[in-house]
């Protein structure tokens, strides 16, 4: 209960006393930003320099990551023959032009490429069919080839 009374009346009392002693608070407005932070002028300038350097480092890292992502997107656009995007190219240019993919991403892309090449081959397509035994198919093809050779030897016309 006392808390409620204090919050209700305390705010009004501060307003009342603030208007009576207004001249004394104006002296605090003359303080510099360094004094407000509790630092000397040199410490404050050094602190500001560190903040600017850290911001520049973060911005550079962010730009690098954006360029890596843009490189990855442009790689997939080339792979799937999609139209190029100018924003990706500009992000790569902003990062210095020659951006390499992270090792993990490059390894994943390489594995995907190998798998797709394997699937694209004729044997890869046959292997993906359910209920098909490549060993028996190979044996049948070899026996058929052998039969053809024997019948060609018996043929009198050739």
C-alpha positions as CSV (number, residue, x, y, z in Angstrom):
1,X,0.0,0.0,0.0
2,X,2.8,2.3,0.9
3,X,4.4,1.6,-2.5
4,X,1.2,2.7,-4.3
5,X,1.0,6.0,-2.4
6,X,4.7,6.7,-3.0
7,X,4.5,6.1,-6.7
8,X,1.4,8.3,-7.0
9,X,2.5,11.1,-4.9
10,X,6.3,10.8,-5.6
11,X,6.0,11.6,-9.3
12,X,3.9,14.7,-8.5
13,X,6.4,15.8,-5.9
14,X,9.3,15.5,-8.3
15,X,7.5,17.6,-10.8
16,X,6.8,20.2,-8.2
17,X,10.4,20.3,-7.0
18,X,11.7,20.2,-10.5
19,X,10.0,23.4,-11.4
20,X,11.3,25.1,-8.3
21,X,14.9,24.2,-8.7
22,X,15.2,24.3,-12.5
23,X,18.3,26.5,-12.6
24,X,20.6,23.9,-10.9
25,X,20.0,21.2,-13.5
26,X,21.1,23.3,-16.4
27,X,24.7,23.0,-15.2
28,X,24.6,19.3,-16.1
29,X,23.8,20.0,-19.7
30,X,27.2,21.7,-20.2
31,X,29.0,18.4,-19.6
32,X,30.6,16.8,-22.6
33,X,29.8,13.3,-23.7
34,X,33.1,12.1,-22.3
35,X,32.3,13.4,-18.8
36,X,28.8,11.9,-19.0
37,X,30.3,8.5,-19.7
38,X,32.7,8.9,-16.8
39,X,35.8,9.0,-19.0
40,X,38.5,11.5,-19.8
41,X,38.5,13.1,-23.3
42,X,41.3,10.9,-24.5
43,X,39.7,7.7,-23.3
44,X,36.4,8.7,-24.9
45,X,38.1,9.4,-28.3
46,X,39.9,6.0,-28.1
47,X,36.6,4.4,-27.2
48,X,34.9,6.0,-30.2
49,X,37.8,4.8,-32.5
50,X,37.4,1.3,-31.3
51,X,33.6,1.4,-31.9
52,X,34.2,2.6,-35.5
53,X,36.8,-0.1,-36.1
54,X,34.6,-2.9,-34.8
55,X,31.7,-1.6,-36.9
56,X,34.0,-1.7,-40.0
57,X,35.1,-5.2,-39.2
58,X,31.5,-6.4,-38.8
59,X,30.5,-4.7,-42.1
60,X,33.4,-6.4,-43.9
61,X,32.5,-9.8,-42.5
62,X,28.8,-9.2,-43.5
63,X,29.8,-8.2,-47.0
64,X,32.0,-11.3,-47.3
65,X,29.1,-13.6,-46.2
66,X,26.7,-11.9,-48.6
67,X,29.2,-12.4,-51.4
68,X,29.7,-16.1,-50.6
69,X,25.9,-16.6,-50.7
70,X,25.7,-14.7,-54.0
71,X,28.5,-16.9,-55.4
72,X,26.6,-20.0,-54.3
73,X,23.4,-18.8,-55.9
74,X,25.2,-17.8,-59.2
75,X,26.8,-21.3,-59.2
76,X,23.3,-22.9,-59.1
77,X,22.0,-20.5,-61.7
78,X,24.8,-21.6,-64.0
79,X,24.3,-25.2,-63.2
80,X,20.6,-25.2,-63.9
81,X,20.8,-22.7,-66.7
82,X,18.7,-20.0,-65.0
83,X,18.9,-16.3,-65.8
84,X,21.7,-14.4,-63.9
85,X,20.8,-11.9,-61.2
86,X,22.5,-8.5,-61.2
87,X,22.3,-8.1,-57.5
88,X,24.3,-11.2,-56.9
89,X,27.0,-10.0,-59.3
90,X,27.1,-6.6,-57.6
91,X,27.5,-8.2,-54.2
92,X,30.4,-10.3,-55.5
93,X,32.0,-7.1,-56.9
94,X,31.6,-5.3,-53.6
95,X,33.5,-8.0,-51.8
96,X,36.4,-7.8,-54.1
97,X,35.3,-9.9,-57.1
98,X,37.1,-13.2,-56.3
99,X,35.0,-14.9,-53.6
100,X,35.6,-18.5,-52.7
101,X,33.0,-20.7,-51.2
102,X,33.5,-22.1,-47.7
103,X,35.0,-25.6,-47.8
104,X,31.9,-27.3,-46.4
105,X,29.7,-25.8,-49.1
106,X,32.2,-26.6,-51.9
107,X,32.4,-30.2,-50.7
108,X,28.6,-30.5,-50.6
109,X,28.3,-29.1,-54.2
110,X,31.0,-31.5,-55.4
111,X,29.2,-34.5,-53.8
112,X,25.9,-33.4,-55.4
113,X,27.5,-33.0,-58.8
114,X,29.0,-36.5,-58.6
115,X,25.7,-38.0,-57.6
116,X,23.9,-36.3,-60.4
117,X,26.5,-37.4,-62.9
118,X,26.1,-41.0,-61.7
119,X,22.3,-40.8,-62.0
120,X,22.6,-39.2,-65.5
121,X,24.4,-42.2,-66.9
122,X,22.5,-45.1,-68.4
123,X,23.6,-47.5,-65.8
124,X,22.6,-45.1,-63.1
125,X,19.1,-44.9,-64.6
126,X,18.9,-48.6,-64.8
127,X,20.1,-49.1,-61.2
128,X,17.4,-46.7,-60.0
129,X,14.6,-48.9,-61.4
130,X,13.0,-51.2,-58.8
131,X,13.1,-54.9,-59.2
132,X,16.0,-54.8,-61.7
133,X,19.0,-57.0,-61.2
134,X,22.0,-55.6,-63.1
135,X,24.0,-58.8,-62.7
136,X,21.3,-61.0,-64.4
137,X,20.9,-58.3,-67.1
138,X,24.6,-58.4,-67.8
139,X,24.6,-62.2,-67.9
140,X,21.7,-62.2,-70.4
141,X,23.4,-59.6,-72.6
142,X,26.7,-61.6,-72.7
143,X,24.8,-64.9,-73.5
144,X,22.9,-63.1,-76.3
145,X,26.1,-61.7,-77.7
146,X,27.7,-65.2,-77.6
147,X,24.7,-66.7,-79.4
148,X,24.9,-64.0,-82.1
149,X,28.6,-64.8,-82.6
150,X,27.9,-68.5,-83.0
151,X,25.0,-68.0,-85.4
152,X,27.2,-65.6,-87.5
153,X,29.9,-68.3,-87.7
154,X,27.3,-70.8,-89.0
155,X,25.9,-68.4,-91.6
156,X,27.1,-69.3,-95.1
157,X,26.4,-66.0,-96.7
158,X,28.8,-64.1,-94.6
